[in-house]
Amino acid sequence: MSDKLREAVISSKTYKKGFAVHMNLFSRIHNSAVRKHKEDIFEKLKPCAESVGGGDILEIGAGTGANFEFFPEGSSIIALEPNRHMVPYLQENAQKFPHVQLKEIVLGFAEKMEGIPDESVAAVVCTLTLCSVSDVDTTLSEIKRVLKPGGYFYFLEHVADETETWRNSLQRRFDKQWKYLSDGCSCSRETWTHLDNAGFSTVSYKKFDLKELIVLCYLMRPHLAGYAIK
Ligand SMILES: C[S@@+](CC[C@H](N)C(=O)[O-])C[C@H]1O[C@@H](n2cnc3c(N)ncnc32)[C@H](O)[C@@H]1O
């Protein structure tokens, strides 16, 4: 199938609606596999946000609100999400986890966050989203633009396996097909290279194999989690 046709399929309303239903279920499986790693990240969010004077936390590609349960008490969240069919799930999860305030839902893409002013947010968070954006470098430069100086960007992503591995060759072989299954997501992205070169003052991450993800999720087991400071 051509790239144009794939784009048409995954841009259709039916696909986007179906993907929101899928993510609402899949994020529970992923959360239970990755819980410890998320807890480690999200417990650091409050002191990091306070270190730059506090303020809103921006989540890019917020999806169904799978991270709401992990945000620290009192967090004020701006959720950026391009798929409008995620919105009912975002609102439902905001009600389910009232310790966080869903301040605003911005319908838009991370590559061009027009609604978010320069140096306006205390921290940026994203999980399983740098694999899906169409331009990682532009996304990272937008994240730097909206972060306050000294602000933290926290990420947890599935990434390419080490080169020369059996799984890396499978990831590259099936990347196009994977994009149909997962709304344009790439399973072979070397996200760490983009982070290393994005011009943050500090970049720190660890790679790990999320063994709990089995069967169909085999290609997305290699994970990367960490932070970057503007
Ligand atoms: C795999 S889902 C992850 C959702 C959520 N972050 C989670 O961990 O469950 C990827 C999300 O990124 C969103 N997305 C795709 N392209 C995007 C872009 N260019 N900018 C922002 N979000 C995007 C999708 O709509 C989807 O909600």
The ligand as a Tripos MOL2 file, in Angstrom:
@<TRIPOS>MOLECULE
LIG
   27    29     1     0     0
SMALL
NO_CHARGES

@<TRIPOS>ATOM
      1 C1          0.4020    5.7530   21.4640 C.3       1 LIG1
      2 S1         -0.5830    7.1020   21.8780 S.3       1 LIG1
      3 C2         -0.0400    7.4890   23.5330 C.3       1 LIG1
      4 C3         -1.0690    8.2180   24.3300 C.3       1 LIG1
      5 C4         -0.6640    8.5360   25.7840 C.3       1 LIG1
      6 N1          0.4270    9.4550   25.8320 N.3       1 LIG1
      7 C5         -0.3410    7.2690   26.5320 C.2       1 LIG1
      8 O1          0.7990    7.1000   26.9940 O.co2     1 LIG1
      9 O2         -1.2460    6.4230   26.6550 O.co2     1 LIG1
     10 C6          0.1580    8.4000   20.9310 C.3       1 LIG1
     11 C7         -0.5870    9.7040   21.1150 C.3       1 LIG1
     12 O3          0.1060   10.7460   20.4120 O.3       1 LIG1
     13 C8         -0.8420   11.5030   19.6930 C.3       1 LIG1
     14 N2         -0.1450   12.1450   18.5760 N.ar      1 LIG1
     15 C9          0.0970   11.6440   17.3490 C.ar      1 LIG1
     16 N3          0.7520   12.5400   16.5930 N.ar      1 LIG1
     17 C10         0.9310   13.6340   17.3830 C.ar      1 LIG1
     18 C11         1.5220   14.9040   17.1720 C.ar      1 LIG1
     19 N4          2.0870   15.2170   16.0070 N.pl3     1 LIG1
     20 N5          1.5180   15.7790   18.1930 N.ar      1 LIG1
     21 C12         0.9580   15.4630   19.3860 C.ar      1 LIG1
     22 N6          0.3860   14.2720   19.6370 N.ar      1 LIG1
     23 C13         0.3630   13.3810   18.6550 C.ar      1 LIG1
     24 C14        -1.9030   10.4920   19.2840 C.3       1 LIG1
     25 O4         -3.1260   11.0930   18.9240 O.3       1 LIG1
     26 C15        -1.9950    9.6470   20.5330 C.3       1 LIG1
     27 O5         -2.8790   10.1770   21.4690 O.3       1 LIG1
@<TRIPOS>BOND
     1     1     2 1
     2     2     3 1
     3     2    10 1
     4     3     4 1
     5     4     5 1
     6     5     6 1
     7     5     7 1
     8     7     8 2
     9     7     9 1
    10    10    11 1
    11    11    12 1
    12    11    26 1
    13    12    13 1
    14    13    14 1
    15    13    24 1
    16    14    15 ar
    17    14    23 ar
    18    15    16 ar
    19    16    17 ar
    20    17    18 ar
    21    17    23 ar
    22    18    19 1
    23    18    20 ar
    24    20    21 ar
    25    21    22 ar
    26    22    23 ar
    27    24    25 1
    28    24    26 1
    29    26    27 1
@<TRIPOS>SUBSTRUCTURE
     1 LIG1         1 GROUP 0 **** ****
